[in-house]
Structures are given as C-alpha cells and as structure tokens.
Amino acid sequence: MIRMMALMHPASRHLDWVLIDPKNGQLPQVGDLVSSDAGGMPVYRVMALEDRQARLRDDLHGDDRVMPLGIFRWKAAG
C-alpha cells in the first residue's frame, strides 16, 4: 500500500493506494477512485463498468469519459 496526497482531488485528502492486480481478482468497482499512477493525476471515479471499459468521472473538472479499464494500475484503498 502506498500513501500519497492527491493534491488536486476536491477533498484534498490523503489517499492510500493499492495496486490493481487482475490475476488476484482485485479489480476496480463502481465508486472506486482510480489512477494510472499512485497519487498521480488525474484521479477518476468509476461510475460504471461494461466489458473492459469504465465510465469515469473527473471530479475536479466534472468531465465524464469512457476509457479501457486496463490502463489503470492503482485504486484508492477503501
């Protein structure tokens, strides 16, 4: 587990990050915060999952987008 400050996250809080490991079934779920870099920007909230795609929200900018789930290596620990 890695603890980093998500400097631009709206809550400006510390988040603990865990590596996403699909081999062990540790995949992001709806509501999780994900990033391609632990504590890096941007941080997205998973709004929906379909196949290997994720509908994401950038809480900082209010943007929604669909991206492949496989590009995200980290999720915020519960």
FENFEN-V778753 format. One record per residue. N is the residue number from 1. RES is the residue in three letters. OMEGA is omega in radians with two decimals (* if undefined). BURIAL is + if it has 16 or more other ideal C-beta (glycine too) atoms within 10 Angstrom, else -. Layout:
# FENFEN-V778753
{{N RES OMEGA BURIAL} {N RES OMEGA BURIAL}}
This chain:
# FENFEN-V778753
{{1 MET 3.13 -} {2 ILE 3.09 -} {3 ARG 3.13 -} {4 MET 3.08 +} {5 MET 3.03 -} {6 ALA -2.95 +} {7 LEU -3.05 -} {8 MET 3.11 -} {9 HIS -3.05 +} {10 PRO -3.12 -} {11 ALA -3.11 -} {12 SER -3.08 -} {13 ARG 3.05 -} {14 HIS 3.09 -} {15 LEU 2.99 +} {16 ASP -3.10 -} {17 TRP 3.05 +} {18 VAL 3.13 -} {19 LEU 3.06 -} {20 ILE -3.11 +} {21 ASP -3.10 -} {22 PRO -3.14 -} {23 LYS 3.13 -} {24 ASN 3.11 -} {25 GLY -3.13 -} {26 GLN -3.13 -} {27 LEU 3.09 -} {28 PRO 3.10 +} {29 GLN 3.08 -} {30 VAL -3.12 -} {31 GLY 3.14 -} {32 ASP 2.97 +} {33 LEU -3.11 +} {34 VAL 3.10 +} {35 SER 3.07 +} {36 SER 3.12 -} {37 ASP -3.10 -} {38 ALA 3.14 +} {39 GLY -3.12 +} {40 GLY 3.13 -} {41 MET -0.04 -} {42 PRO 3.05 +} {43 VAL -3.12 +} {44 TYR 3.02 +} {45 ARG 3.12 +} {46 VAL -3.12 +} {47 MET 3.14 -} {48 ALA 3.10 -} {49 LEU 3.07 -} {50 GLU -3.03 -} {51 ASP 3.13 -} {52 ARG -3.14 -} {53 GLN 3.09 -} {54 ALA 2.97 +} {55 ARG -2.99 +} {56 LEU 3.03 +} {57 ARG 3.00 -} {58 ASP -3.07 -} {59 ASP -3.11 +} {60 LEU -3.07 -} {61 HIS -3.13 -} {62 GLY -3.13 -} {63 ASP 3.00 -} {64 ASP 3.10 -} {65 ARG 3.05 -} {66 VAL -3.10 -} {67 MET 3.07 -} {68 PRO -3.12 -} {69 LEU -3.07 +} {70 GLY -3.13 -} {71 ILE -3.11 -} {72 PHE -3.10 +} {73 ARG -3.02 -} {74 TRP 2.98 +} {75 LYS 3.12 +} {76 ALA 3.12 +} {77 ALA -3.12 -} {78 GLY * -}}
